Amino acid sequence: MQIAARVISVLLGVIAFGIMARYLGQEGFGWFTTTMAFLNFFGIFADFGLSLVAIQLMSEKGYDPEKSFQNIFTFRLMTGIFFLGVAPLIALFFPYPIEIKIGIAITTSSILFSSLIQMYTVVYQVHLNMLIPVIADIIGRVITIAGIMYGVLLNKGFFFILAVIAVNNLVQVIMLHWYSGHYTRVRLACDWQLWKDIFKRSWPIGLSIIFNIIYLKADSVFLSFWRPQTEVGIYGAAYNVIQVLTAVPFLFIGLALGSYTASWSQGDMPRFKAHVQKSFDFLILGAAPLIVGTLFLARPIMVMIAGPSFEQSGDILKILILAVGAVFLSVLFGSLINVINKQRIMLIGYIAGAMIGVTGYILTIPIYSYWGAAWVTVLSECSILLFAFLIFYKKTRIAISLFLSGKALLASLAMALFLFFFHGHIIFAIVLAGGIYACALILLGGISKNDLILFFKRPSAE
């Protein structure tokens, strides 16, 4: 049910993105990309790893889940107001067009609402019920599409679209707050002793996320410094598709994180290992066809979504899809690093990734524009994945089986063979390619009847 709802949410998000990209054009979408990339830096400072800490404290024995959430929620609200409050002031000193500076001021509230959505979502993650957040997301996206279409029909302009996105996030906050009362009371709280524990846990995660976001979002920011906004728009369109695709591993890991934490804290290594292996297999099964399919269909996908003016974004997408494969697995091992309390060591990896990213962007973007940004992003993501896996393996000595990965690769090759010879409509190509991948995977024994039963079986309370 949650995956079906997420598919609907993703499709609605793609529709909203397509309408917005066609309306704003390359330069206008460049403004949008720069605005969001700039504010995401401040949003990460406001987060500082508090979402992950909330899941940990609410899943571990010895902590009152409700009290822990109330204190972390208060902490997050205060940091959000502070860091996002200063963002529009700092933007005044950047060499941006006036449209972007005004856009940053308008969008600040949207990012604050988004940070609250993340906090409320923690409640549902801990109770393994992500259906409510996904439904709220769907309703919000419907509001976004309706608002954007209204703005396009009446030619309301760039600022109106940013305001629509803020309203979408506000609606989601209200819905999540209303239903969260079934699980916990949401109110402000300040227990200084607990705040010390929260900060002690969050600072290595927070710094890791900050360095993480540096190499994830610095590409768009550096592009906005040295290249025209039209080029930022072309790159941002491809990156927007990447953000949609990477929502899948974050959704999955968000659901599984409580199980990792519980089995690890209880010392149940066989159960912990089983959770890790199944998670790895699930993510590989999803990443393999995404990568192979995008390598063949990137250009027609971008034209279908964003219009002919963004056809070149398809070539950027072919490069960035390689980073998506790394993200699928780095999200898994990065989260496991937090579970086994090796955040401080992993911080070194994130610092190294940020240094590789920033250095690469500075050296390549002025000369190679978005091509340099895309390849450096891939390099940074792969380095983070390698570092996270090595730390995880050194601590746990859990060897990951690649048996199912090989079958996913063979099934993807069968799909690639079909796409190489198929020249029909893009929609038929996607549907038929997905069907061929699924059939090949079943024939190869990659998915069994028992796996399907387990997948659709409602989990029992533990």
Secondary structure, DSSP 8 states (H G I E B T S, - for coil): -HHHHHHHHHHHHHHHHHHHHHHHHHHHHHHHHHHHHHHHHHHHHHHTTHHHHHHHHHHSTTS-HHHHHHHHHHHHHHHHHHHHHHHHHHHTTS---HHHHHHHHHHHHHHHHHHHHHHHHHHHHHTT--HHHHHHHHHHHHHHHHHHHHHHHTT--HHHHHHHHHHHHHHHHHHHHHHHTTT--------HHHHHHHHHHHHHHHHHHHHHHHHHHHHHHHHHHHS-HHHHHHHHHHHHHHHHHTHHHHHHHHHHHHHHHHHHHTT-HHHHHHHHHHHHHHHHHHHHHHHHHHHHHHHHHHHHHH-GGGTTHHHHHHHHHHHHHHHHHHHHHHHHHHHTT-HHHHHHHHHHHHHHHHHHHHHHHHHHHHHHHHHHHHHHHHHHHHHHHHHHHHHH------HHHHHHHHHHHHHHHHHHH--S-HHHHHHHHHHHHHHHHHHTTSS-HHHHHHHHS-----
